[in-house]
Amino acid sequence: MEPRRHRWEHHDERLPVDPDLAPDDPAEPALTHRPVAHVRRARQHDVLGAIAVGGFLGTLGRYGLELAWKPAPGHLPWATFAINTSGAFLLGFILTVLLERVRPARYLRPFLCVGVLGAWTTMSSLAVESDLLVRGGHGATAAAYVGMTVFAGVAVAWTGILTARAFDRRRAGWLWR
């Protein structure tokens, strides 16, 4: 009798792979690569423009939410927590959909994932708010805030990946057993 497998132990499930990472390019990070001379790459100004526009929109959204949802002194900054966790979920979901189901689009992934979500999420605010909590004598709150953010971020990113895959029952049939 075959041992029972948990639904998360599917042997061929892998995280989405960024197609911009070329495994045969010695300048790209990989376990098998040795240090080589720096490879000069031409900047793609049109892609940088898409990232800039997305970054502008993501920053405006984050700024508006942070203004509307100010934390009380000594309390968890819930706006930043919500921003970072929603960004982690959306990044997992959108990247999975784009990398596994959508034909390569030159501007869509840089605009949404690097621009909008890169500017929407904010590690710098997490660091500053944690520091302010510690300086204000709320070290336990700061530790809880950092721990919750990291744990929730990983959990919701994985949930985003699973959610994106769940819409395709043929690919994620193991979820429905």
C-alpha positions in Angstrom: 0.0 0.0 0.0 1.4 3.4 -1.0 1.9 5.8 1.9 -0.6 8.7 2.0 0.8 11.9 0.6 -0.1 15.3 2.0 -1.6 17.6 -0.6 1.5 19.9 -0.4 3.9 17.1 -1.1 3.4 17.0 -4.9 6.8 15.8 -6.3 6.9 18.0 -9.4 5.4 21.2 -8.1 7.9 24.0 -8.4 7.9 27.7 -7.7 7.5 29.9 -10.8 10.8 30.6 -12.5 11.6 34.1 -13.7 12.3 33.8 -17.5 14.7 36.7 -17.3 17.2 34.4 -15.4 19.2 32.6 -18.0 20.8 29.4 -16.5 23.5 29.4 -19.2 24.5 33.0 -18.5 27.5 33.0 -16.2 26.5 36.4 -14.8 23.2 35.1 -13.5 23.1 33.7 -10.0 23.2 29.9 -9.7 24.8 27.3 -7.5 26.9 26.0 -10.4 28.4 29.3 -11.5 31.8 30.6 -10.7 32.7 34.3 -10.4 33.3 35.9 -13.8 33.9 39.4 -15.0 31.0 41.8 -14.9 28.7 41.5 -18.0 27.6 44.9 -19.3 24.0 44.9 -20.4 22.3 47.6 -22.3 19.5 49.4 -20.4 16.1 48.9 -21.8 14.7 52.4 -21.4 11.2 51.5 -22.5 11.0 48.8 -19.8 12.5 51.2 -17.2 9.7 53.6 -18.2 7.1 50.9 -17.5 8.7 50.3 -14.1 8.7 54.0 -13.3 5.0 54.5 -14.2 4.1 51.4 -12.2 6.3 52.6 -9.3 4.6 56.0 -9.4 1.1 54.4 -9.1 2.2 51.9 -6.4 3.7 54.7 -4.3 0.6 56.9 -4.6 -1.6 54.0 -3.4 0.7 53.3 -0.5 1.0 56.9 0.5 -2.8 57.4 0.4 -3.4 54.3 2.6 -0.6 55.3 5.1 -2.2 58.8 5.4 -5.7 57.4 6.0 -4.6 54.7 8.5 -2.1 56.3 10.9 -1.0 54.1 13.8 -1.4 55.2 17.4 1.9 55.6 19.2 3.2 52.3 20.6 0.7 50.2 18.5 1.2 48.0 15.5 1.4 50.0 12.2 -1.5 48.0 10.6 -1.4 50.0 7.4 2.1 48.9 6.6 1.4 45.4 7.7 -1.7 45.3 5.3 0.3 46.9 2.5 3.2 44.4 2.8 1.1 41.3 3.2 -1.3 42.2 0.4 1.7 42.9 -1.8 3.2 39.5 -1.0 -0.1 37.8 -1.9 -0.5 39.8 -5.2 3.1 39.1 -6.1 2.7 35.4 -5.7 -0.6 35.4 -7.5 0.3 37.7 -10.4 3.8 36.2 -11.0 2.3 32.7 -11.1 -0.4 33.7 -13.6 2.1 35.7 -15.8 4.8 33.1 -15.7 2.7 30.0 -16.1 -0.3 31.1 -18.2 0.3 34.3 -20.1 2.4 34.7 -23.1 5.6 36.7 -22.4 4.7 40.4 -22.5 7.6 42.9 -22.5 6.0 45.4 -20.1 3.4 43.7 -18.1 5.6 41.9 -15.5 8.0 44.9 -15.0 5.1 47.3 -14.7 3.0 45.2 -12.3 5.5 43.3 -10.3 8.6 45.5 -10.2 6.9 48.9 -10.5 3.4 48.8 -8.9 4.1 46.1 -6.3 7.7 47.0 -5.7 6.6 50.5 -4.8 3.4 49.3 -3.0 5.4 47.1 -0.5 7.8 48.8 1.8 10.6 47.2 3.8 11.9 50.7 4.7 8.7 51.6 6.5 8.8 48.3 8.3 12.4 49.0 9.5 11.6 52.6 10.5 8.4 51.8 12.3 10.1 48.9 14.1 12.9 51.2 15.2 10.4 53.9 16.4 8.6 51.2 18.4 11.9 50.1 20.1 12.9 53.7 20.8 9.5 54.3 22.3 10.0 51.5 24.7 7.8 49.0 22.8 10.3 46.3 21.9 7.9 43.4 22.3 5.5 45.2 19.9 8.3 45.8 17.4 9.4 42.1 17.6 5.8 40.9 17.1 5.4 43.3 14.2 8.5 42.1 12.4 7.8 38.4 13.1 4.1 38.7 12.0 5.1 40.6 8.8 7.7 38.0 7.8 5.5 35.0 8.6 2.4 36.4 7.1 4.4 37.6 4.0 5.7 34.1 3.3 2.3 32.5 4.0 0.3 34.8 1.8 2.8 34.7 -1.1 2.5 30.9 -1.0 -1.3 31.3 -0.8 -1.2 33.5 -3.9 0.7 30.9 -5.8 -1.7 28.2 -4.8 -4.7 30.4 -5.6 -3.4 31.2 -9.0 -2.8 27.5 -9.7 -6.2 26.4 -8.3 -7.9 28.2 -11.1 -6.4 25.6 -13.5 -7.7 22.3 -12.2 -5.7 20.3 -14.7 -2.4 21.7 -13.4 -3.4 21.7 -9.8 -5.6 18.6 -9.7 -3.9 17.5 -6.5 -5.5 20.4 -4.7 -9.0 19.0 -5.4 -8.5 15.4 -4.2 
